[in-house]
Amino acid sequence: MNIVTLPKTIDNDVALTDITFGFDTALSIATDAIDRLHSTAHSHHRIIVVEIMGHNAGWLGLGAGMASGADVILIPEIPYDVNLVAEAIRRRRHRGKNFSIVAVSEGALAKEDDLLLTELQTRKKKAKENGDEKKLKKAIDSLSQFKSIQKENTLLLSSKLETLTGLESRLTILGHLQRGGTPSAADRILATRLGTKAVEAIAKQQYGHMLAVNGETTRLIPLEEVAGQRKIIPIDHPWIRSAIETGTCLGAEIPIHEVV
């Protein structure tokens, strides 16, 4: 088929492009939502846990959390320790700040759950390589059960934080509100840029490519280089360092010298 495609997703996780259109709009919506929740958290002395979209990549969660001044940000790329999160909230309380905002990507996992997921994925891979249908089915069923339980992950996190800190905790799931609404100006310009370049590629019969953003320019990337790849946040990303330096808890101990 003659295909020219564009990087469109609110998760910003398409490989080999600086940004995807849809991300800026969703980021603004999530940031605005957390801004609004600050009033309730402050006046009622509560922990507000906000679930933000992002199954496997934390761009939305990290970006919205930083922009809105969240006290804790949990993302899929950094498995968290709930005790470290609770300790950070207790420290805030000792300083007279009786509320905390916890921004959580929906795919964020506790360390023990991340280890279990890795083990289950390894079992599935080995069973598939060995052609063991019985073990493969069992591994697939176990993964399915794990993912089903993880749908309640942020609810369980909210409950644990309430127990560990003694502060009332409330969960807000932004869900598909992040996917709708009026596109931001930045997204409209980006979509126009990519759309016009896509038409040029079609006119030149440059099929089998994705239009990628590269700074202020665009470039054609062969689809085979993009397919099956995912852009996640590297531990040395500048956003991670900025979050650490502003005192944000990321749920894990990350030495600042390891971050660029």
C-alpha positions in Angstrom: 0.0 0.0 0.0 1.1 3.6 -0.7 1.4 5.1 2.8 2.7 8.3 4.3 1.8 8.7 8.0 2.0 11.3 10.7 3.0 11.1 14.4 -0.3 11.6 16.2 -0.8 10.6 19.8 -1.3 12.4 23.1 1.3 10.2 24.8 4.2 11.6 22.8 5.7 8.1 22.6 6.2 7.7 18.8 9.9 6.9 18.1 12.2 9.1 16.1 10.2 12.3 16.3 10.8 15.2 18.7 7.1 15.5 19.4 3.7 14.3 18.3 0.6 16.4 17.7 -2.0 16.0 20.3 0.5 16.0 23.1 0.6 19.7 23.7 -3.2 19.9 24.0 -3.5 17.0 26.3 -0.6 18.4 28.4 -2.4 21.7 28.8 -5.6 20.0 29.8 -3.9 17.8 32.4 -2.0 20.8 33.8 -5.1 22.8 34.1 -6.9 20.0 35.9 -4.2 19.6 38.5 -4.1 23.4 38.9 -7.8 23.3 39.8 -7.3 20.4 42.3 -4.8 22.5 44.3 -7.6 24.5 45.9 -9.4 21.4 47.2 -6.2 19.7 48.4 -5.1 22.9 50.3 -8.4 23.8 51.9 -9.2 20.2 53.0 -5.7 19.1 53.9 -5.8 16.2 51.6 -3.6 14.1 49.4 -5.0 14.3 45.9 -3.8 11.5 43.6 -4.3 12.4 39.9 -4.2 9.6 37.3 -2.9 10.9 34.0 -2.8 8.9 30.7 0.4 7.1 29.7 0.5 3.3 29.7 4.1 2.9 28.9 5.6 6.4 28.6 5.4 9.1 31.2 5.7 12.3 29.1 2.2 13.5 30.0 2.5 12.6 33.7 5.9 14.2 34.1 5.2 17.2 32.0 1.8 18.0 33.6 3.2 17.3 37.1 6.1 19.7 36.6 4.0 22.4 35.0 1.4 22.3 37.8 3.8 22.0 40.7 2.9 18.5 41.7 4.7 17.3 44.9 5.1 13.7 43.7 5.3 12.5 40.1 5.2 8.8 39.3 5.9 7.5 35.8 6.3 4.1 34.1 10.0 4.6 33.5 10.8 4.8 37.2 9.3 2.1 39.4 8.4 3.6 42.7 8.6 2.8 46.4 5.3 3.7 48.1 7.2 4.2 51.4 9.5 6.8 49.8 6.4 8.6 48.5 4.7 8.5 51.9 7.9 9.8 53.6 8.0 12.8 51.2 4.4 13.6 52.0 5.2 13.3 55.8 8.1 15.7 55.4 5.9 18.2 53.8 3.5 17.8 56.7 6.2 18.4 59.2 7.0 21.7 57.4 3.4 22.8 57.8 2.1 21.8 54.4 -0.8 19.6 55.1 -1.6 18.7 51.5 0.1 17.0 48.6 -0.6 16.6 44.9 0.5 13.2 43.5 0.6 13.0 39.7 0.6 9.4 38.5 0.9 8.0 34.9 -1.6 5.2 34.6 1.2 2.8 33.7 3.4 3.7 36.7 4.2 0.6 38.8 5.5 -0.1 42.3 9.0 -1.7 42.3 7.6 -5.1 43.3 5.0 -5.0 40.6 7.6 -4.0 38.0 9.7 -7.0 39.0 6.7 -9.3 38.7 5.7 -8.0 35.3 9.3 -8.5 34.0 9.2 -12.1 35.3 5.9 -12.8 33.6 7.1 -11.3 30.3 10.2 -13.4 30.5 8.2 -16.6 31.1 6.0 -15.8 28.0 9.1 -15.1 25.8 10.8 -18.4 26.9 7.6 -20.4 26.3 7.2 -18.9 22.9 10.8 -19.6 21.9 10.5 -23.2 23.1 7.2 -23.7 21.4 5.6 -24.8 24.7 1.9 -24.0 24.1 0.8 -25.0 27.6 3.3 -22.8 29.3 2.7 -20.0 26.8 -1.0 -20.1 27.5 -0.4 -20.0 31.2 2.0 -17.1 30.9 -0.5 -15.1 28.7 -3.3 -15.8 31.3 -1.0 -14.6 34.1 -0.1 -11.4 32.2 -3.8 -10.8 31.5 -4.7 -11.2 35.2 -1.8 -8.9 36.2 -3.0 -6.2 33.8 -6.5 -6.5 35.1 -5.4 -6.0 38.7 -3.3 -3.1 37.7 -6.3 -1.2 36.4 -7.0 -0.5 40.1 -3.3 0.5 40.7 -3.9 4.2 41.5 -6.9 3.4 43.7 -4.7 1.1 45.8 -1.9 3.7 45.8 -4.3 6.3 47.2 -5.5 3.9 49.9 -1.9 3.0 50.9 -0.8 6.7 51.1 -3.8 7.5 53.4 -2.8 4.6 55.7 0.9 5.5 55.7 0.5 9.3 56.2 -2.7 9.7 58.2 -3.9 12.2 55.7 -7.2 11.8 53.9 -6.6 10.8 50.3 -8.8 11.3 47.2 -8.3 9.9 43.7 -9.1 11.8 40.5 -8.9 10.0 37.2 -8.7 12.4 34.3 -9.3 9.7 31.7 -10.5 10.6 28.3 -11.0 14.2 29.2 -7.4 14.5 28.1 -8.2 13.3 24.6 -10.8 15.9 23.7 -11.3 19.6 23.6 -10.0 22.4 21.4 -6.5 21.8 20.0 -3.8 24.2 21.2 -2.3 26.7 18.9 1.0 24.7 19.0 -0.7 21.5 18.0 -2.6 23.3 15.1 0.6 24.7 13.7 2.4 21.3 14.1 -0.4 19.4 12.4 -0.4 22.0 9.5 3.4 21.7 9.1 3.3 17.9 9.0 0.2 17.8 6.8 1.7 20.0 4.1 4.9 18.0 4.2 2.9 14.8 3.8 1.2 16.2 0.7 4.6 17.0 -0.7 5.8 13.5 0.0 2.8 12.0 -1.7 3.3 14.2 -4.8 6.9 12.9 -4.9 5.7 9.3 -4.3 7.9 9.0 -1.2 5.7 6.3 0.3 6.4 4.0 3.2 7.5 6.9 5.5 6.5 8.8 8.6 6.9 12.6 8.7 9.0 13.3 11.9 9.7 16.5 13.7 13.4 17.4 13.9 13.8 20.7 15.7 12.2 23.3 13.4 12.4 21.1 10.4 10.8 17.8 9.4 12.3 14.6 7.9 11.0 11.4 6.4 11.6 8.2 8.4 11.1 4.7 6.9 8.2 3.0 8.6 10.2 -0.1 9.3 12.4 2.0 11.6 9.4 3.4 13.5 7.2 0.3 13.8 7.4 -1.5 17.1 9.5 1.2 18.7 8.4 3.4 21.6 9.9 6.7 22.8 10.1 6.6 26.6 11.7 9.1 29.0 15.4 8.3 29.5 16.6 8.6 33.1 19.1 11.3 32.1 16.4 13.5 30.5 16.6 17.2 31.5 12.9 17.1 32.7 14.0 14.4 35.3 16.8 16.6 36.5 14.6 19.7 36.8 12.0 17.7 38.8 14.7 16.4 41.2 16.2 19.9 41.6 12.9 21.5 42.4 12.3 18.9 45.2 9.8 16.8 43.5 9.5 13.2 44.7 9.8 10.6 41.9 9.2 7.6 44.1 12.8 6.4 43.9 16.2 7.5 45.0 18.0 8.9 41.9 21.4 10.4 42.5 21.6 13.8 40.8 25.0 13.0 39.3 23.4 10.3 37.2 21.1 12.8 35.5 22.5 15.2 32.8 
